[in-house]
Amino acid sequence: MAGRGGVANETSTGIGTWDGVVPPQCQPNPSIFRLSADLAWVKAHEPIHADIDARKTDGVGPGMSFANAVLTKDPNFGVVGLVPCAVGGTTISQWQKGEFLYEQLVKRAEMAQQSGGVYRAMLWYQGEADTVNEEDVELYKGRLKTFFDDLRSDLHAPLLPIFQVILASGEGPYIEEVRKAQLNIGLPNVKCVDAKGLPLEPDDLHLTTQAQVRLGEMLADAYLRFKPRSLQSNNVPTPCSNFVPFFIITAQFLWIILTFS
C-alpha cells in the first residue's frame, strides 16, 4: 500500500496532511533501499511512495516495517531493495496489461533487475475501489488472476511468490465479495495475509500507522516462512543474492522485493 498511516484530511480544504510520525519499526536502515520515481536507488525512508503516488498525501505504509522485520529476523538476509509502484484509489482493471500502471510497473521492475537485483517476492494490497460496483465485483477474480499471470510472464518469473493482503475495508458495500475472490484466487505461490480487524483511520478506509506497522510485520512473517521454497521455485542462482523487488499500491498496494548480491 502506498501508505496513508497518519494522514488526515483538513476539514475546510479536504487536503490531506501527514502527521510526520515515524514509528521505530519504520526508521531508515543502511541495508534498505528504494527505487525512486526517476529510477535511482536511494536510501529508503517514510513516506516511501512520496514521489510515486505524488498526487496524494502519503504517510506510513507497511514497507519499512516489513523490510526491517525481515532483516531483524534474518540477519544474514543482505541488502533489501524496495520497488514501490502504488497508486491509491485504482481498480484492478487499471492494472491490466497494456494499461499505464501495469506498463510502468513492469518497467520499474525490469530496471531494478538490470541494476543487479534478484526478484524475491511481490506484496500486493488492492481492491477497496472494486467494492463499489457489482459488475466490477463479478469480474474481479478473473481480472486479478490475469494480472498475476501476465506480470509473472512479463517478468520471466513464472513462480514469483506473491503475498496478497486480504481487504480490511472498502469504498462500497461489496467488501466480503471481493475478500472471497481474493481468498479463492487458486494460483500457485500466492499466499494470503488477512488485514481484517486491523485498526482503521477515522475515514474507515485506510489503516492507521500502527496497523500499517503490524501489517508489515505480518507480511514479513509470511515471507520468511515461505522463503526457502520460494527461492528454490524461482531458481535463484545463489542463496546469498538478497535483493527483493517489492511493489505496493494504496487501496492498491504493490511492491516488488529484490535483493542485491
Buried (B, 14 or more C-beta within 10 A) or exposed (E): BBBBBBBBBEEEEEEBEBEEEBBEBBEEBEBBBBBBBEEEBEEBBBBBBBBBBEEBBBBBBBBBBBBBBBBEEBEEBBBBBBBBBBBBBBBBBBBBBEBEBBEBBBEBBBBBBEBBBBBBBBBBBBBBBBBBBEEBBEBBBEBBBBBBEBBBEBBEBEBBBBBBBBBBBBBBEBBEBBBBBBEEBEEEBBBBBBBEEBEBBEEEBBBBBBBBBBBBBBBBBBBBEBBEEBBEBBEBEEEEBBBBBBBBBBBBBBBBBBBBB
